[in-house]
Every structure is written in structure tokens, then in C-alpha cells.
Amino acid sequence: MKIEVKKIDATKRELRFEVPRERVAKVLGEVYDDLGKVAKIKGYRPGKAPRHVLEAHQGKVAKEETLKRLIPEAYREGLEKENISPLDLPEIFDVEFKDGVVTFAASLDIKPEIKLGNYKGITIKRKSSQVTEEEVNKTLEFIKKGQGQAGQEIALDDAFAHTHGYPTLEEFKKVLVRQMEIDKDRQNRIDVENQIMEELLNQTQLVVPQSLVNKQLEHRLAETKRRLQTQGVPEEKIKAKEEDLRKELQEAVEKDVKAYLIFDKIAQAQGITVPEGENMPNKVMELLLKEAKWE
């Protein structure tokens, strides 16, 4: 099988395939064998029609089925032979079945070259999850304001705590502190992961495949539009601001794609395998947090 590889840009490749006559004939023969078992042709029992009769009645179907079998098989072999790692499914075009030879082309994005920096030992700082008296009082004031009525002053006392199902204000405060600590802890975990991510992005240079960005951008845009619809924003208003939404999301999507590719490279470097249904970036983040320098 002949394969030509053309470099379109840093992350896009075009592969051209020529599958030889012998191989095509073998697959075509297998297809006719399969068709002969089920084809209903007048004057012949199933499986008894000769090849030339099958060709006259089923020629078009046989060629289509041959292409369906040959193209994915040849494409996989080509990737292996040329040591190419695609990011997604290819675009197949210029398919031709002529004089017993099959030719086709495939356009695909490959994983960009990534030179990893020192991803082990990244310095991170974790903020305290402790809740101050001032923060608790601010939260109580916010709750009070939310249930207060115009011109009515509500005191922060045991009676106020009763309205929230607690015997005393002190008991209510204890529960608030626990909830606020959980929220702070969650935010601090996100902050630590963001520190790791920012350091990785800063130290890694790579060209992000635009097709992957575009695909993710369309997905994120559709999600945003759905959210706006559920919030009751009129359809025409969403349509009018679609381009602005696209511009707002572009940078974040590019960053996320870049981050994913870096995580994928680290997973490869560390031999991290992830069972189907599990999250690869989470597994890599566990490693990075374990290896980080904590301050």
C-alpha cells in the first residue's frame, strides 16, 4: 500500500492512500461471498448465484461495502506505519474505486509537539480555611437583610436563630462556621489546582490545533445558549449576542484545550492509564499535587 504524508501546518496532516489491486480484489471477493449468501436473485437460491450474476445485480452495493471495509483498515495501518497520533476522527475525501484500485485521502489533526518543563515539584500555597468572626457576622447580616422587610429592623439574637431552626444564636453561628469552612476548603482546593495549571501553562510552549479549539468552542457555546434559554432570555436576544459570546469563550477554550494536551502528555510520560469512564486530568492532577512543593 502506498502512503504519502503532506504537512499542512504544525498540527494538520494530509495522508493519501493507494490500496493495490490484489488487496482490493481479496476484500471484494469476501464481500461478494457475504452478499451471495443473502442476496435474493430471481432464478437462483440464496448462495447459489454465480459471481458474474452477483456483479450484475449487486455491483454497486459490493463496491460501497468494499470501501467501508478497506478505508478504516488502510487508515489505521497508515497511522501505525507513519507513527502518527491523531487527535480526532479524520475527514475522508477524494475516494475513488477505479480499475480495481482504491485511492482516498484523509485530513487530520495530530497531537502537537510538547516539551514538558519541570512538572514535578511545582510550588503551591494553600490558603487557610479558617473562618473569622468578622466573616460570620457579615454572613449573618446578609441573611438578616435577605429576610428583613422595609422599615423593619431585625435583631441578631436567639429569636432570629429560632426562625432558622436553632435554639440559640451561638448554635446557629456554629453551623454557619462549619458550612463556611466547607465552602472555603472547596474554593482553596480549586485555587491550588489553578496554581498548578497556571504554572504548567506558563512553562509549556505548544501550538494548539485550531480544529480542536473550534469543536470545543461550539460545544461550550451551545451549553451557554442552553443555560440562557433556561434563564428565560429570549431567543432573538441570544442570537444577537452569539458573536460576543463566541469571543468571550475563545480564550478560555484555547486555555482548556492547551491544558488538556499538557495533561495528556504528562499521563503518557508517567505511564498513567485511565479506565474508560474515568477522568484523565483528575488522575494527572493527583500526581502533580502529590509531587508539589507545599508552602
Helices and strands as residue ranges (DSSP letters): E 2-7, E 12-19, H 21-38, H 51-82, E 91-98, E 101-109, E 123-124, H 133-147, H 158-162, H 169-203, H 210-230, H 235-240, H 242-270, H 280-291, E 293-294
